[in-house]
Amino acid sequence: MNALSSSATTVSVGTRLARSGSSNSFPWVSDQGDGSYRNPVLYADYSDPDVIRMGEDFYMTASSFNCVPGLPVLHSRDLVNWQLIGHALARLPHPRYAQMQPGCGVWAPALRHHAGKFWIFFPMPDEGVYHVTASHPAGPWSEPHLVQAGLGLIDPCPFWDDDGRAYLVHAYAGSRAGIKHRLRMCPMEPDGTRLLGEGHIIFHDPDRHPTLEGPKIYKRRGWYYVLAPAGGVEQGWQVALRSRSIQGPYEDRIVLSQGDTDINGPHQGALVDTADGNTWFVHFQDAGVYGRIVHLQPVEWQDDWPVMGRDGHPIMGHRKPVPDINGLILSPATSDSFDGPRLGFQWQWQANPQPSWHSLDARPGWLRLYPQEEEIISARQPNFLLQKFPSPHFILRTTLDASGLELGQFAGVVVAGRCAAMLGLERQGTEFKLVWREDGSVKYLRSITNPIVHLWIKVRAGGGCEFGCSNEAEGGPALQTFQAVKGEWIGAKMGLVSIKPRGGKQGGWADFARFQLT
């Protein structure tokens, strides 16, 4: 079987990996330790994943929407055990992202290797199509280059053909462009700087494949393939298009659908081959409050069509694509001891951050958050410091020292989606109040004399959350409950916050010790 070509030459880039903070607990484990895995391989919101292989290494990126830094980059040696090694986008390239812009920012990206560089093409549906490049996936990555400005140009994927010509295939967001269900193929400068002409629509069949989007292009045994999800995020299916000419016409076939399984909407992802010549498909499943979690399906080629899972339906487990290399079971970091020079890669803000929002130097071994003015809609607080839900159920714990807060300032733990809930301390004169904040409302629970408290959140299957606070001086825990809800195109997230009233007292800070998930 010929290897898939996504216009990348298979080369080795070594095993140099940037570390993303310590993680001694694994809320979700896919690797079963017996040469098999269970789906999902990542029970976390890595939406619209794209994956390539370079030698013995696999690299993944995913959508990040309004979260910063954006374009997460993950590494694996077997497509099952993944580590987060960095981000390709330090800041969103538009001044409006100084504030949270729900549902905007980076949509489905494409990761490729060409001409000695790694490329990520990504759309921002209100701004246009961009790309960034790097010599290694761990970075550093270039500043984003605007390839094509325009509203509603989404899900771009580049392709460099054997004759040196370059192309870009993309879809349309109906909310911005006024059209959808269409895939457009455009010639592109081989250096990726700009599109050449208007190109043409290569597929449009809304009666059979509505909401067609997310195209990824490959070449195998003389066939050009465009893989594209259809039918919508929650209940859709995976379509494969193929043609002997990159310009088309393309014939189509559904190659993955839910069938009688529990895996709804299995689609949008990446075809990737292993060194032994087998092919696999990495895709997402919409899991509501947990976001779009990542599954892995074996692929069989039948009459030059990629049939995924078992007879075109997803499976819940299989032998691993690559046998155990060193016996290590890995997962993206969750816990953070705050003892390094920077935040762990798992952390993201809700908008482009300012250096004045936090410090790891002011008090070694602690994260210092400086209060930022409270937003009218609490869930849109730009300086929420958040990470993804990593498992159906887990417990997070941290220690808060609120003694540095000024009058009216608040700090604590938070779960955020379309609405947000927070538990923490607020300074009121010479004392502190334990405060519960939910979707803009404020409830004062009790007075606290010792400003050092232990905060925790227990998340149960389905996203039910139990918040708690305790310290030795004040006695038993205080409990509040909250049902987490997803955000705009993303799952719920949890983390830390420090805020102050609009026009309130300047200065102040809150310190957090180790953030631990179990």
C-alpha positions as CSV (number, residue, x, y, z in Angstrom):
1,M,0.0,0.0,0.0
2,N,1.3,3.4,-0.9
3,A,1.7,5.9,1.9
4,L,-0.7,8.7,2.2
5,S,0.7,12.0,1.0
6,S,-0.4,15.3,2.5
7,S,2.3,17.0,0.6
8,A,4.8,16.1,3.3
9,T,8.0,14.1,3.0
10,T,8.5,11.7,5.9
11,V,11.6,12.7,7.8
12,S,12.8,12.4,11.4
13,V,12.8,15.5,13.5
14,G,14.2,13.8,16.6
15,T,12.6,13.6,20.0
16,R,13.3,17.0,21.4
17,L,10.2,17.9,23.4
18,A,9.4,20.9,25.5
19,R,8.0,20.0,28.9
20,S,4.6,21.3,29.9
21,G,4.8,21.1,33.7
22,S,4.6,18.2,36.0
23,S,1.6,15.8,36.0
24,N,1.6,13.0,38.4
25,S,-2.1,12.1,37.9
26,F,-4.0,10.9,34.9
27,P,-7.7,11.6,35.1
28,W,-8.3,9.7,31.9
29,V,-6.1,6.8,30.5
30,S,-6.7,5.4,27.0
31,D,-3.7,3.0,26.9
32,Q,-4.8,-0.2,28.6
33,G,-1.3,-1.5,29.2
34,D,-1.8,-4.7,27.3
35,G,-1.1,-3.5,23.8
36,S,-4.7,-2.1,23.3
37,Y,-6.4,1.2,23.8
38,R,-9.9,2.5,24.5
39,N,-11.7,5.4,22.9
40,P,-11.5,8.3,23.3
41,V,-7.8,8.6,23.3
42,L,-8.2,12.1,24.7
43,Y,-11.2,12.8,26.9
44,A,-10.6,16.5,26.4
45,D,-11.7,19.3,24.1
46,Y,-9.2,19.1,21.2
47,S,-11.7,20.1,18.5
48,D,-11.2,19.5,14.8
49,P,-7.9,17.6,15.3
50,D,-5.3,17.3,12.5
51,V,-2.4,14.9,12.7
52,I,0.7,14.2,10.7
53,R,3.5,11.6,11.1
54,M,7.2,12.5,10.8
55,G,9.3,9.4,11.0
56,E,8.3,7.8,14.3
57,D,6.7,10.9,15.7
58,F,3.1,12.1,15.4
59,Y,2.0,15.7,15.9
60,M,-1.4,17.1,16.4
61,T,-3.0,20.5,16.4
62,A,-6.6,21.5,17.0
63,S,-9.0,24.5,17.1
64,S,-8.7,26.9,20.0
65,F,-11.3,29.6,19.2
66,N,-10.9,32.6,21.5
67,C,-8.6,30.8,23.9
68,V,-5.0,32.1,24.2
69,P,-2.4,30.9,23.5
70,G,-4.0,29.2,20.6
71,L,-3.3,26.3,18.2
72,P,-2.2,23.6,20.8
73,V,0.6,21.3,19.5
74,L,0.7,17.7,20.9
75,H,3.2,14.9,20.3
76,S,2.8,11.1,20.4
77,R,4.8,8.0,19.4
78,D,1.8,5.8,19.0
79,L,-1.4,7.9,18.4
80,V,-2.7,6.9,21.8
81,N,-0.4,8.5,24.4
82,W,-0.2,12.3,23.8
83,Q,1.7,15.1,25.5
84,L,1.1,18.8,25.0
85,I,4.4,20.4,23.9
86,G,3.4,24.0,23.1
87,H,1.2,26.3,21.1
88,A,1.7,27.7,17.7
89,L,-0.1,31.0,18.2
90,A,1.0,33.3,21.1
91,R,-1.7,35.9,20.5
92,L,-4.8,36.3,18.3
93,P,-3.9,38.7,15.4
94,H,-6.5,41.4,15.9
95,P,-6.9,44.1,18.6
96,R,-10.5,43.2,19.3
97,Y,-9.3,40.0,21.1
98,A,-8.1,42.1,24.0
99,Q,-11.7,41.2,25.1
100,M,-13.2,37.8,25.0
101,Q,-15.0,37.1,21.7
102,P,-17.0,33.9,22.3
103,G,-17.1,31.5,19.3
104,C,-14.6,33.6,17.3
105,G,-10.8,33.2,16.9
106,V,-9.2,30.1,15.6
107,W,-11.4,27.5,13.9
108,A,-10.3,24.2,12.3
109,P,-6.6,24.2,11.4
110,A,-4.5,22.0,9.1
111,L,-1.0,20.8,10.0
112,R,1.5,19.9,7.3
113,H,5.2,19.6,6.6
114,H,6.7,21.0,3.4
115,A,10.0,22.4,2.2
116,G,11.7,21.7,5.5
117,K,9.1,23.5,7.6
118,F,6.0,22.7,9.6
119,W,3.0,24.7,8.5
120,I,-0.3,25.3,10.2
121,F,-3.0,27.0,8.1
122,F,-5.9,28.2,10.2
123,P,-9.0,30.3,9.7
124,M,-10.4,33.2,11.7
125,P,-13.9,33.4,10.3
126,D,-14.2,37.2,10.9
127,E,-10.7,38.0,9.6
128,G,-9.5,35.5,7.0
129,V,-7.1,32.6,6.5
130,Y,-3.6,32.7,8.1
131,H,-0.6,30.4,8.4
132,V,2.3,30.1,10.8
133,T,5.5,28.1,10.3
134,A,8.3,26.5,12.4
135,S,11.3,24.3,12.0
136,H,10.1,22.1,14.8
137,P,6.5,21.6,16.2
138,A,7.6,22.6,19.7
139,G,8.4,26.0,18.2
140,P,9.2,28.8,18.0
141,W,6.5,29.5,15.5
142,S,6.4,32.5,13.2
143,E,4.1,35.4,13.5
144,P,0.8,34.7,11.6
145,H,0.7,35.6,7.9
146,L,-2.6,36.6,6.4
147,V,-3.0,34.5,3.3
148,Q,-6.5,35.7,2.3
149,A,-8.7,38.2,4.0
150,G,-12.4,37.6,4.0
151,L,-15.5,36.8,6.0
152,G,-16.6,33.1,6.4
153,L,-13.5,31.5,4.9
154,I,-13.0,28.5,7.2
155,D,-11.2,25.2,7.6
156,P,-8.3,25.7,5.1
157,C,-6.0,22.9,4.1
158,P,-2.9,23.4,1.9
159,F,-1.6,20.9,-0.6
160,W,1.7,20.9,-2.6
161,D,1.4,18.5,-5.5
162,D,4.2,16.4,-7.1
163,D,4.6,19.0,-10.0
164,G,5.3,21.8,-7.5
165,R,2.0,23.5,-7.8
166,A,0.2,24.4,-4.6
167,Y,-3.5,24.6,-3.7
168,L,-5.8,25.4,-0.8
169,V,-9.2,23.8,-0.2
170,H,-11.6,25.4,2.3
171,A,-15.2,25.6,3.3
172,Y,-17.6,28.5,4.1
173,A,-19.3,29.6,7.4
174,G,-22.9,30.4,6.6
175,S,-23.0,32.8,9.6
176,R,-20.4,35.0,7.9
177,A,-20.3,34.2,4.2
178,G,-24.0,33.7,3.7
179,I,-23.3,30.4,2.0
180,K,-22.3,26.9,3.2
181,H,-22.3,23.2,2.1
182,R,-19.5,24.1,-0.4
183,L,-15.9,23.2,-0.8
184,R,-13.7,25.5,-2.8
185,M,-10.3,24.6,-4.4
186,C,-7.9,27.6,-5.1
187,P,-4.5,27.6,-6.6
188,M,-1.9,29.1,-4.2
189,E,1.6,30.5,-4.4
190,P,4.0,27.6,-3.6
191,D,5.4,29.7,-0.8
192,G,1.9,29.9,0.8
193,T,1.8,33.7,0.8
194,R,-1.4,34.2,-1.2
195,L,-4.2,32.6,-3.2
196,L,-4.1,32.9,-7.0
197,G,-7.5,33.6,-8.5
198,E,-11.0,32.6,-7.3
199,G,-10.6,28.9,-7.8
200,H,-13.8,26.9,-8.1
201,I,-16.3,24.9,-6.1
202,I,-15.4,21.2,-6.2
203,F,-18.3,19.8,-4.3
204,H,-21.8,21.0,-3.4
205,D,-24.6,18.5,-2.6
206,P,-26.6,20.0,0.3
207,D,-29.5,17.5,0.0
208,R,-27.2,14.5,0.7
209,H,-24.3,16.2,2.6
210,P,-25.5,19.4,4.3
211,T,-23.1,21.5,6.3
212,L,-20.1,20.1,4.4
213,E,-16.9,21.6,5.9
214,G,-13.6,20.8,7.5
215,P,-11.8,19.5,4.3
216,K,-8.4,17.8,4.4
217,I,-6.7,16.8,1.2
218,Y,-4.4,13.8,0.6
219,K,-3.0,11.9,-2.4
220,R,-2.7,8.1,-2.6
221,R,-2.1,5.7,-5.5
222,G,-2.9,8.4,-8.1
223,W,-6.2,9.4,-6.3
224,Y,-6.8,12.8,-4.8
225,Y,-8.9,12.6,-1.6
226,V,-10.7,15.3,0.2
227,L,-12.1,14.2,3.5
228,A,-14.9,16.4,4.9
229,P,-17.5,16.1,7.7
230,A,-21.1,16.7,6.9
231,G,-24.4,16.8,8.8
232,G,-23.3,19.0,11.6
233,V,-21.2,18.7,14.7
234,E,-23.6,16.7,17.0
235,Q,-25.1,14.2,14.5
236,G,-22.9,14.3,11.4
237,W,-20.9,11.8,9.4
238,Q,-17.6,11.6,7.6
239,V,-17.5,12.0,3.8
240,A,-14.6,11.0,1.5
241,L,-14.4,12.6,-1.9
242,R,-12.0,11.3,-4.6
243,S,-10.9,12.2,-8.1
244,R,-8.1,11.4,-10.5
245,S,-7.7,15.2,-11.0
246,I,-7.2,17.7,-8.2
247,Q,-9.7,19.9,-10.0
248,G,-12.4,17.2,-10.0
249,P,-15.0,16.1,-10.6
250,Y,-15.2,14.3,-7.2
251,E,-17.2,11.2,-6.4
252,D,-18.3,10.8,-2.8
253,R,-18.9,8.1,-0.2
254,I,-19.8,8.1,3.5
255,V,-16.9,6.3,5.3
256,L,-17.8,6.8,8.9
257,S,-21.1,7.2,10.6
258,Q,-22.7,6.5,14.0
259,G,-24.7,3.5,13.1
260,D,-26.0,1.7,16.2
261,T,-23.1,2.9,18.3
262,D,-23.0,5.5,21.1
263,I,-20.5,7.6,19.2
264,N,-22.5,10.5,17.9
265,G,-21.3,12.7,15.0
266,P,-18.1,10.9,14.4
267,H,-16.2,13.0,11.9
268,Q,-13.7,15.8,11.1
269,G,-10.1,14.8,11.6
270,A,-7.1,13.4,9.9
271,L,-6.0,10.3,8.0
272,V,-2.5,9.3,9.0
273,D,-0.4,6.3,8.2
274,T,2.0,4.4,10.5
275,A,5.5,3.3,9.6
276,D,4.2,-0.2,8.9
277,G,1.9,1.1,6.2
278,N,-1.4,0.9,8.1
279,T,-3.8,3.8,8.1
280,W,-5.7,5.4,11.0
281,F,-8.3,8.1,11.3
282,V,-8.2,10.6,14.2
283,H,-11.5,12.4,14.7
284,F,-13.7,14.1,17.3
285,Q,-17.0,13.3,19.0
286,D,-19.2,16.0,20.4
287,A,-19.5,15.3,24.1
288,G,-21.5,18.3,25.2
289,V,-20.0,19.9,28.4
290,Y,-16.7,18.1,27.8
291,G,-16.3,19.6,24.3
292,R,-15.2,17.6,21.3
293,I,-13.2,14.6,22.5
294,V,-10.7,12.7,20.3
295,H,-11.2,9.2,19.0
296,L,-8.9,6.9,17.0
297,Q,-10.2,4.5,14.3
298,P,-8.4,1.9,12.2
299,V,-8.9,2.3,8.4
300,E,-9.2,-0.4,5.7
301,W,-8.8,0.5,2.1
302,Q,-11.6,-1.1,0.1
303,D,-11.6,-0.5,-3.7
304,D,-9.4,2.6,-2.9
305,W,-11.9,4.0,-0.4
306,P,-10.9,4.5,3.3
307,V,-13.5,2.6,5.3
308,M,-13.1,3.6,9.0
309,G,-13.7,1.7,12.2
310,R,-15.6,-1.5,11.7
311,D,-17.5,-1.5,8.4
312,G,-17.7,2.3,8.6
313,H,-18.9,2.6,12.2
314,P,-16.7,3.7,15.2
315,I,-15.3,1.2,17.6
316,M,-14.5,1.7,21.3
317,G,-11.2,-0.1,21.4
318,H,-8.5,-1.8,19.3
319,R,-4.9,-2.9,19.3
320,K,-2.6,0.1,19.5
321,P,-1.2,1.4,16.1
322,V,2.3,1.2,17.4
323,P,3.4,-1.5,20.0
324,D,4.7,-0.3,23.4
325,I,7.9,1.6,23.0
326,N,9.0,2.1,26.6
327,G,5.9,1.2,28.6
328,L,5.2,4.8,29.5
329,I,1.6,6.0,29.7
330,L,1.3,9.7,29.0
331,S,-1.3,12.3,28.9
332,P,-1.4,16.1,28.5
333,A,-0.4,17.8,31.8
334,T,-3.1,19.0,34.1
335,S,-1.5,19.7,37.5
336,D,0.9,22.6,37.9
337,S,3.3,23.3,40.8
338,F,4.0,26.9,39.6
339,D,7.7,26.4,40.3
340,G,8.9,26.9,36.7
341,P,9.7,30.0,34.7
342,R,6.3,30.0,32.9
343,L,2.8,28.6,33.2
344,G,2.2,25.0,32.0
345,F,1.0,24.6,28.5
346,Q,-2.4,23.4,29.7
347,W,-3.3,26.9,30.7
348,Q,-5.2,29.4,28.5
349,W,-6.7,32.8,29.0
350,Q,-10.1,33.8,27.4
351,A,-8.5,36.7,25.4
352,N,-5.1,38.1,24.6
353,P,-3.4,38.5,28.0
354,Q,-1.4,41.4,29.4
355,P,1.9,40.8,31.3
356,S,0.3,42.5,34.3
357,W,-2.2,39.7,34.8
358,H,0.1,37.3,36.6
359,S,3.5,36.6,37.9
360,L,5.5,33.5,38.8
361,D,8.5,35.4,40.1
362,A,6.8,37.6,42.8
363,R,6.5,34.6,45.2
364,P,8.5,31.5,44.1
365,G,6.4,28.4,44.1
366,W,3.2,30.3,43.9
367,L,1.1,31.8,41.0
368,R,0.3,35.5,41.7
369,L,-2.9,36.8,39.9
370,Y,-3.5,40.5,39.9
371,P,-7.2,41.4,40.0
372,Q,-8.7,42.7,36.7
373,E,-11.9,44.6,36.4
374,E,-15.1,42.5,36.5
375,E,-17.0,42.1,33.3
376,I,-20.8,42.7,33.2
377,I,-21.2,39.1,31.9
378,S,-19.1,37.1,34.3
379,A,-18.4,34.2,31.9
380,R,-16.7,36.7,29.6
381,Q,-14.0,37.6,32.0
382,P,-10.8,37.8,29.8
383,N,-8.4,37.0,32.7
384,F,-10.0,33.6,33.7
385,L,-6.9,31.3,33.7
386,L,-8.4,28.0,32.5
387,Q,-7.8,24.5,31.3
388,K,-9.9,21.8,29.7
389,F,-12.0,19.2,31.5
390,P,-9.6,16.2,31.1
391,S,-12.0,13.3,32.1
392,P,-15.6,12.5,32.8
393,H,-15.0,13.0,36.5
394,F,-12.1,14.4,38.5
395,I,-11.2,16.6,41.5
396,L,-9.1,19.7,41.4
397,R,-7.4,21.2,44.5
398,T,-5.5,24.4,45.2
399,T,-4.5,26.6,48.1
400,L,-5.4,30.3,48.0
401,D,-3.6,33.0,50.0
402,A,-5.9,36.0,49.7
403,S,-4.0,38.2,52.2
404,G,-2.8,40.5,49.4
405,L,-6.3,41.5,48.1
406,E,-7.5,45.0,48.5
407,L,-11.1,46.1,49.5
408,G,-13.7,44.5,47.3
409,Q,-11.3,42.3,45.4
410,F,-12.1,38.6,44.9
411,A,-10.0,35.5,44.1
412,G,-10.9,31.8,43.8
413,V,-11.6,28.8,41.6
414,V,-14.0,28.9,38.6
415,V,-15.8,26.7,36.1
416,A,-16.8,28.6,33.0
417,G,-18.8,28.0,29.8
418,R,-21.7,30.1,28.6
419,C,-22.1,30.9,32.3
420,A,-19.6,30.7,35.2
421,A,-19.5,29.8,38.8
422,M,-16.8,30.8,41.3
423,L,-16.0,30.1,44.9
424,G,-13.4,32.1,46.8
425,L,-12.5,34.9,49.1
426,E,-13.4,38.7,49.0
427,R,-11.7,41.2,51.2
428,Q,-14.3,43.2,53.2
429,G,-12.5,45.7,55.5
430,T,-10.2,43.9,57.9
431,E,-11.9,40.5,57.3
432,F,-12.6,38.2,54.4
433,K,-15.9,36.7,53.2
434,L,-16.3,33.3,51.6
435,V,-18.2,34.2,48.4
436,W,-20.2,32.1,45.9
437,R,-20.6,33.8,42.5
438,E,-22.9,32.2,39.9
439,D,-23.7,33.7,36.5
440,G,-23.4,37.3,37.9
441,S,-25.1,36.8,41.2
442,V,-23.2,37.1,44.5
443,K,-23.8,35.1,47.7
444,Y,-21.9,35.8,50.9
445,L,-21.5,32.5,52.8
446,R,-19.5,33.3,55.9
447,S,-16.7,35.3,57.4
448,I,-13.2,34.0,57.2
449,T,-10.5,35.2,59.6
450,N,-7.6,33.2,58.1
451,P,-7.1,34.3,54.4
452,I,-5.3,31.0,53.5
453,V,-7.9,28.5,52.4
454,H,-8.0,25.2,50.5
455,L,-10.3,25.2,47.5
456,W,-11.5,22.3,45.5
457,I,-14.0,21.3,42.8
458,K,-15.3,17.8,42.3
459,V,-16.6,17.2,38.8
460,R,-18.9,14.3,38.3
461,A,-19.9,12.5,35.1
462,G,-22.2,14.8,33.1
463,G,-20.5,18.0,34.4
464,G,-22.2,18.3,37.8
465,C,-19.7,20.3,40.0
466,E,-19.4,20.5,43.8
467,F,-17.3,23.4,45.1
468,G,-15.7,23.3,48.5
469,C,-13.5,25.4,50.8
470,S,-11.9,24.6,54.1
471,N,-9.1,25.6,56.4
472,E,-8.0,24.5,59.9
473,A,-9.1,27.7,61.6
474,E,-12.7,27.8,60.2
475,G,-13.7,24.2,60.5
476,G,-15.5,22.0,58.0
477,P,-16.0,22.5,54.3
478,A,-18.5,24.8,52.6
479,L,-20.3,23.2,49.7
480,Q,-21.9,24.8,46.6
481,T,-23.2,22.9,43.5
482,F,-23.2,24.0,39.9
483,Q,-24.1,22.3,36.6
484,A,-21.3,23.1,34.1
485,V,-22.4,24.1,30.6
486,K,-20.3,24.3,27.5
487,G,-19.2,27.5,25.9
488,E,-19.5,28.8,22.3
489,W,-18.1,25.9,20.3
490,I,-15.9,24.7,23.2
491,G,-16.4,22.6,26.3
492,A,-16.6,23.9,29.8
493,K,-13.3,24.8,31.4
494,M,-12.0,25.2,35.0
495,G,-9.3,27.1,36.7
496,L,-8.4,30.3,38.7
497,V,-9.5,33.9,38.8
498,S,-8.9,37.2,40.5
499,I,-11.2,40.2,39.9
500,K,-12.1,43.6,41.3
501,P,-15.1,45.9,41.0
502,R,-15.2,48.4,38.1
503,G,-13.6,51.6,39.3
504,G,-12.5,49.9,42.5
505,K,-9.3,50.1,44.4
506,Q,-6.1,49.6,42.5
507,G,-3.3,47.2,43.4
508,G,-3.8,44.0,45.2
509,W,-3.0,40.3,44.4
510,A,-3.9,36.7,45.2
511,D,-1.5,33.8,45.4
512,F,-2.2,30.2,44.5
513,A,-0.1,27.2,45.5
514,R,0.0,23.9,43.6
515,F,-3.0,23.2,41.3
516,Q,-3.5,19.5,41.4
517,L,-6.0,17.2,39.5
518,T,-6.7,13.7,40.6
